């Protein structure tokens, strides 16, 4: 069995050393770098017992610095989009950098470009970051702790954050997965089967901004309540699909905020690998990698093309600050933002 360890992963363009940490047991090997607190490798057994790396990633820090797809990284302060790059909190308006057309995406320069402080403890990796007041336009100094834990056949992520002034907080992980192996491309992804336990989704406009309506999945291509081939409807003429060129939608999960509930399951018939996701958060963004192209060359010299990976990003709903009836990702002093997501791997 490989041993837990840490090693130099290379250097940033500013000359700072980047560390890769390995969490290992008999069933899995997890590689995480402190640049963006990014998941760099997830190595599991397929149905034949062979080891397969199912996480997209890069072999050097420069690729993580120059990529535009957020591969593997912890996202903050606010995962997903905020409309028109502004919000009002307690009567004060805050302006954010527009990095997705006129809208704000994944925290702007965000947490994915920062070096985190890491500490390896047994089967856990603790990563810490301080986001100063005013960073990317957000109020309050935000302290963030992310704990990656390797258990039997599962990678668990526990997020904690606190602030000294009211602010927004919506942390997630932006791993791209290919359960047939990260080198196998879009053809393998097309054969994946996905199931999401959600009766509603947040409808979006052509800029991927929520309209404010929770729409039933019933009778639409977004109905994934029973396992369906991932490619079966990702080119549907349905307006919601056409708005973003595939799936890039927030699903409203069953279960209450703070209690652990299912967020989705994906199966690769090529490898036999099953990934089951659970979370304490109210939503999950299913993204079919519609814009995953023109990214730096990946691990093992792999060129990641459009739809060669998918994401399941657990989260509060996108742009929730502009929709008061939705669960709010507002964090105030003397509160702790504490949520949990797990990725369990098995075979069939």
WOFENDA-V287407 format. One record per residue. N is the residue number from 1. RES is the residue in three letters. PSI is psi in whole degrees, 0 to 359 (* if undefined). Layout:
# WOFENDA-V287407
N,RES,PSI  N,RES,PSI
This chain:
# WOFENDA-V287407
1,UNK,136  2,UNK,151  3,UNK,149  4,UNK,139  5,UNK,172  6,UNK,152  7,UNK,160  8,UNK,128  9,UNK,351  10,UNK,199  11,UNK,146  12,UNK,171  13,UNK,340  14,UNK,1  15,UNK,10  16,UNK,140  17,UNK,136  18,UNK,133  19,UNK,138  20,UNK,131  21,UNK,141  22,UNK,126  23,UNK,125  24,UNK,143  25,UNK,194  26,UNK,341  27,UNK,337  28,UNK,156  29,UNK,124  30,UNK,123  31,UNK,127  32,UNK,133  33,UNK,155  34,UNK,356  35,UNK,108  36,UNK,6  37,UNK,41  38,UNK,139  39,UNK,117  40,UNK,328  41,UNK,142  42,UNK,107  43,UNK,119  44,UNK,171  45,UNK,139  46,UNK,188  47,UNK,340  48,UNK,357  49,UNK,358  50,UNK,148  51,UNK,134  52,UNK,132  53,UNK,113  54,UNK,5  55,UNK,130  56,UNK,149  57,UNK,185  58,UNK,164  59,UNK,0  60,UNK,154  61,UNK,326  62,UNK,319  63,UNK,321  64,UNK,329  65,UNK,327  66,UNK,346  67,UNK,155  68,UNK,10  69,UNK,0  70,UNK,27  71,UNK,121  72,UNK,347  73,UNK,158  74,UNK,133  75,UNK,134  76,UNK,165  77,UNK,337  78,UNK,109  79,UNK,142  80,UNK,206  81,UNK,148  82,UNK,122  83,UNK,137  84,UNK,15  85,UNK,41  86,UNK,155  87,UNK,160  88,UNK,129  89,UNK,123  90,UNK,39  91,UNK,359  92,UNK,131  93,UNK,136  94,UNK,134  95,UNK,134  96,UNK,157  97,UNK,135  98,UNK,112  99,UNK,13  100,UNK,78  101,UNK,234  102,UNK,8  103,UNK,167  104,UNK,128  105,UNK,130  106,UNK,36  107,UNK,7  108,UNK,232  109,UNK,330  110,UNK,195  111,UNK,342  112,UNK,346  113,UNK,0  114,UNK,152  115,UNK,124  116,UNK,157  117,UNK,124  118,UNK,149  119,UNK,122  120,UNK,126  121,UNK,106  122,UNK,245  123,UNK,19  124,UNK,149  125,UNK,118  126,UNK,128  127,UNK,135  128,UNK,147  129,UNK,143  130,UNK,124  131,UNK,111  132,UNK,157  133,UNK,134  134,UNK,349  135,UNK,126  136,UNK,22  137,UNK,358  138,UNK,143  139,UNK,159  140,UNK,145  141,UNK,121  142,UNK,125  143,UNK,127  144,UNK,131  145,UNK,129  146,UNK,126  147,UNK,116  148,UNK,126  149,UNK,133  150,UNK,118  151,UNK,189  152,UNK,106  153,UNK,18  154,UNK,144  155,UNK,121  156,UNK,141  157,UNK,122  158,UNK,121  159,UNK,135  160,UNK,141  161,UNK,150  162,UNK,160  163,UNK,161  164,UNK,1  165,UNK,153  166,UNK,136  167,UNK,180  168,UNK,145  169,UNK,121  170,UNK,81  171,UNK,145  172,UNK,174  173,UNK,139  174,UNK,44  175,UNK,141  176,UNK,133  177,UNK,146  178,UNK,103  179,UNK,354  180,UNK,355  181,UNK,138  182,UNK,344  183,UNK,355  184,UNK,350  185,UNK,189  186,UNK,328  187,UNK,320  188,UNK,320  189,UNK,320  190,UNK,331  191,UNK,348  192,UNK,151  193,UNK,134  194,UNK,146  195,UNK,123  196,UNK,125  197,UNK,71  198,UNK,132  199,UNK,347  200,UNK,156  201,UNK,160  202,UNK,113  203,UNK,153  204,UNK,161  205,UNK,191  206,UNK,351  207,UNK,10  208,UNK,24  209,UNK,132  210,UNK,141  211,UNK,346  212,UNK,359  213,UNK,133  214,UNK,114  215,UNK,138  216,UNK,141  217,UNK,340  218,UNK,126  219,UNK,10  220,UNK,164  221,UNK,352  222,UNK,5  223,UNK,103  224,UNK,27  225,UNK,340  226,UNK,148  227,UNK,134  228,UNK,146  229,UNK,131  230,UNK,327  231,UNK,357  232,UNK,322  233,UNK,15  234,UNK,352  235,UNK,23  236,UNK,148  237,UNK,355  238,UNK,133  239,UNK,318  240,UNK,324  241,UNK,316  242,UNK,331  243,UNK,326  244,UNK,12  245,UNK,33  246,UNK,207  247,UNK,127  248,UNK,66  249,UNK,147  250,UNK,126  251,UNK,137  252,UNK,110  253,UNK,151  254,UNK,151  255,UNK,154  256,UNK,154  257,UNK,134  258,UNK,345  259,UNK,146  260,UNK,128  261,UNK,163  262,UNK,140  263,UNK,349  264,UNK,163  265,UNK,137  266,UNK,142  267,UNK,134  268,UNK,115  269,UNK,341  270,UNK,313  271,UNK,340  272,UNK,4  273,UNK,135  274,UNK,132  275,UNK,122  276,UNK,129  277,UNK,134  278,UNK,154  279,UNK,166  280,UNK,2  281,UNK,160  282,UNK,347  283,UNK,166  284,UNK,133  285,UNK,116  286,UNK,118  287,UNK,124  288,UNK,24  289,UNK,35  290,UNK,331  291,UNK,19  292,UNK,84  293,UNK,166  294,UNK,35  295,UNK,159  296,UNK,155  297,UNK,134  298,UNK,190  299,UNK,148  300,UNK,26  301,UNK,19  302,UNK,133  303,UNK,115  304,UNK,115  305,UNK,177  306,UNK,131  307,UNK,30  308,UNK,6  309,UNK,159  310,UNK,160  311,UNK,145  312,UNK,96  313,UNK,110  314,UNK,142  315,UNK,169  316,UNK,160  317,UNK,148  318,UNK,143  319,UNK,30  320,UNK,334  321,UNK,338  322,UNK,8  323,UNK,92  324,UNK,339  325,UNK,348  326,UNK,161  327,UNK,135  328,UNK,136  329,UNK,51  330,UNK,131  331,UNK,132  332,UNK,160  333,UNK,147  334,UNK,9  335,UNK,156  336,UNK,125  337,UNK,108  338,UNK,114  339,UNK,166  340,UNK,139  341,UNK,140  342,UNK,147  343,UNK,110  344,UNK,134  345,UNK,136  346,UNK,182  347,UNK,156  348,UNK,*
